[in-house]
Amino acid sequence: MGETHFARRRRLAALVAAGDADALLVTRLVNVRYLTGLDSSRAALLIPADGPAVLATDGRYAGTAAEVCPELPLVVDRKVATALVARAAAGGHGRLGFEAHDLTVEQHTALLADTEAELMPLGHLVEDLRRVKDEEEIALLREACAITDRAFEAVLPEIRAGVTERAVAVALERAMVDFGAEGTAFETIVASGPNGAVPHHHPGGREFQAGDLVTMDFGALYSGYHADMTRTVAIGEPAGWQRDVYDLVHRAQRAAVDAAVPGADVKDVDAAARDIITAAGHGDAFTHGLGHGVGLEIHEAPLMGYDQTGKLVDRVPITAEPGVYLTGRGGVRIEDTFVVRADGPELLTTTTKDLLVL
């Protein structure tokens, strides 16, 4: 992906120039990875408005950096940001942008003490670039989601009365790794019976019982890209209220996916699901935003919610995960990861959303 990373850096350099800066110091590790391909625990990148980028890392990653991005000049130093600030000053970059959402006050103060350059916050430039994915990224997301689908199918026979939430969570995580994931995209959620009323319940020792709804929220991590899927199943024949709530959330989720087209306002996409749930009398039981972007992080821009701003564009992967949570009774959430496309949404998680009765 060397050419891809080079093109990303070129686009970023143009944004740096438009921001009236001489260069940008990139310190967020996920942004360094996006721009170079290097995955490390200590790295920074200098992006001049005009000229070649410079990468800094410490000795642990020097060999990897030389292999992953041999086209980049490399500075080997434990104080990666300080080293690049010095490099910027030596190159005559008097106005140096930085990622204010990443640097701590202490780090910013230390950098100021080491340079006469003007440090200026430049906003979320890299995150704005990352919002729209190229087809290589979408292919990685597609594989992460395919692994997630396969893991769910493999674990379904283990979901029955007497099995604990924790056991199913572990089984899902093991299956994802067995099918090729490098790990989990986030901490797996398995919530059964009344625990289903807690959106981010931590799976524990509760055993599934006949009459439970069980909500599972999980995803595979593949080559740095995160999948996110939620399915709710029934242990034994569901009660009437459980079917009603499930059908309601299913309709709301489908409406949200259909509304997620290029040009749509994120608030309107949220409303497509929320209005259906509210009209059924459960508006107060849908307690979170509709969804979020996914990519190198599990939660990326755009955030999909009634209090969010922005419009969708082509090739933005997002989730839609409406839910209804009834305290003391249980809950339902259904979630897919999909890509906004001009010709209609591309679902990346394809497991059935029909209510499975186990």
Secondary structure in CASP SS format (residue, H / E / C, confidence):
PFRMAT SS
TARGET T0000
AUTHOR 0000-0000-0000
METHOD secondary structure of the structure
MODEL  1
M C 1.00
G H 1.00
E H 1.00
T H 1.00
H H 1.00
F H 1.00
A H 1.00
R H 1.00
R H 1.00
R H 1.00
R H 1.00
L H 1.00
A H 1.00
A H 1.00
L H 1.00
V H 1.00
A H 1.00
A H 1.00
G C 1.00
D C 1.00
A C 1.00
D C 1.00
A E 1.00
L E 1.00
L E 1.00
V E 1.00
T C 1.00
R C 1.00
L H 1.00
V H 1.00
N H 1.00
V H 1.00
R H 1.00
Y H 1.00
L H 1.00
T H 1.00
G C 1.00
L C 1.00
D C 1.00
S C 1.00
S C 1.00
R C 1.00
A E 1.00
A E 1.00
L E 1.00
L E 1.00
I E 1.00
P E 1.00
A C 1.00
D C 1.00
G C 1.00
P C 1.00
A C 1.00
V E 1.00
L E 1.00
A E 1.00
T E 1.00
D C 1.00
G C 1.00
R C 1.00
Y C 1.00
A H 1.00
G H 1.00
T H 1.00
A H 1.00
A H 1.00
E H 1.00
V H 1.00
C C 1.00
P C 1.00
E C 1.00
L C 1.00
P C 1.00
L E 1.00
V E 1.00
V E 1.00
D C 1.00
R C 1.00
K C 1.00
V H 1.00
A H 1.00
T H 1.00
A H 1.00
L H 1.00
V H 1.00
A H 1.00
R H 1.00
A H 1.00
A H 1.00
A H 1.00
G C 1.00
G C 1.00
H C 1.00
G C 1.00
R E 1.00
L E 1.00
G E 1.00
F E 1.00
E C 1.00
A C 1.00
H C 1.00
D C 1.00
L C 1.00
T C 1.00
V H 1.00
E H 1.00
Q H 1.00
H H 1.00
T H 1.00
A H 1.00
L H 1.00
L H 1.00
A H 1.00
D C 1.00
T C 1.00
E C 1.00
A C 1.00
E E 1.00
L E 1.00
M E 1.00
P E 1.00
L C 1.00
G C 1.00
H C 1.00
L H 1.00
V H 1.00
E H 1.00
D H 1.00
L H 1.00
R H 1.00
R H 1.00
V C 1.00
K C 1.00
D C 1.00
E H 1.00
E H 1.00
E H 1.00
I H 1.00
A H 1.00
L H 1.00
L H 1.00
R H 1.00
E H 1.00
A H 1.00
C H 1.00
A H 1.00
I H 1.00
T H 1.00
D H 1.00
R H 1.00
A H 1.00
F H 1.00
E H 1.00
A H 1.00
V H 1.00
L H 1.00
P H 1.00
E H 1.00
I C 1.00
R C 1.00
A C 1.00
G C 1.00
V C 1.00
T E 1.00
E H 1.00
R H 1.00
A H 1.00
V H 1.00
A H 1.00
V H 1.00
A H 1.00
L H 1.00
E H 1.00
R H 1.00
A H 1.00
M H 1.00
V H 1.00
D H 1.00
F C 1.00
G C 1.00
A C 1.00
E C 1.00
G E 1.00
T E 1.00
A C 1.00
F C 1.00
E C 1.00
T C 1.00
I E 1.00
V E 1.00
A E 1.00
S E 1.00
G H 1.00
P H 1.00
N H 1.00
G H 1.00
A H 1.00
V C 1.00
P C 1.00
H C 1.00
H C 1.00
H C 1.00
P C 1.00
G C 1.00
G C 1.00
R C 1.00
E E 1.00
F C 1.00
Q C 1.00
A C 1.00
G C 1.00
D C 1.00
L E 1.00
V E 1.00
T E 1.00
M E 1.00
D E 1.00
F E 1.00
G C 1.00
A E 1.00
L E 1.00
Y E 1.00
S C 1.00
G C 1.00
Y E 1.00
H E 1.00
A C 1.00
D C 1.00
M E 1.00
T E 1.00
R E 1.00
T E 1.00
V E 1.00
A E 1.00
I C 1.00
G C 1.00
E C 1.00
P C 1.00
A C 1.00
G H 1.00
W H 1.00
Q H 1.00
R H 1.00
D H 1.00
V H 1.00
Y H 1.00
D H 1.00
L H 1.00
V H 1.00
H H 1.00
R H 1.00
A H 1.00
Q H 1.00
R H 1.00
A H 1.00
A H 1.00
V H 1.00
D H 1.00
A H 1.00
A C 1.00
V C 1.00
P C 1.00
G C 1.00
A C 1.00
D E 1.00
V H 1.00
K H 1.00
D H 1.00
V H 1.00
D H 1.00
A H 1.00
A H 1.00
A H 1.00
R H 1.00
D H 1.00
I H 1.00
I H 1.00
T H 1.00
A H 1.00
A C 1.00
G C 1.00
H C 1.00
G H 1.00
D H 1.00
A H 1.00
F C 1.00
T C 1.00
H C 1.00
G C 1.00
L C 1.00
G E 1.00
H E 1.00
G E 1.00
V C 1.00
G C 1.00
L C 1.00
E C 1.00
I C 1.00
H C 1.00
E E 1.00
A E 1.00
P E 1.00
L E 1.00
M E 1.00
G C 1.00
Y C 1.00
D C 1.00
Q C 1.00
T C 1.00
G C 1.00
K E 1.00
L C 1.00
V C 1.00
D C 1.00
R C 1.00
V E 1.00
P E 1.00
I E 1.00
T E 1.00
A E 1.00
E C 1.00
P C 1.00
G E 1.00
V E 1.00
Y E 1.00
L E 1.00
T C 1.00
G C 1.00
R C 1.00
G E 1.00
G E 1.00
V E 1.00
R E 1.00
I C 1.00
E E 1.00
D E 1.00
T E 1.00
F E 1.00
V E 1.00
V E 1.00
R C 1.00
A C 1.00
D C 1.00
G C 1.00
P C 1.00
E E 1.00
L E 1.00
L C 1.00
T C 1.00
T C 1.00
T C 1.00
T C 1.00
K C 1.00
D C 1.00
L C 1.00
L C 1.00
V E 1.00
L C 1.00
END
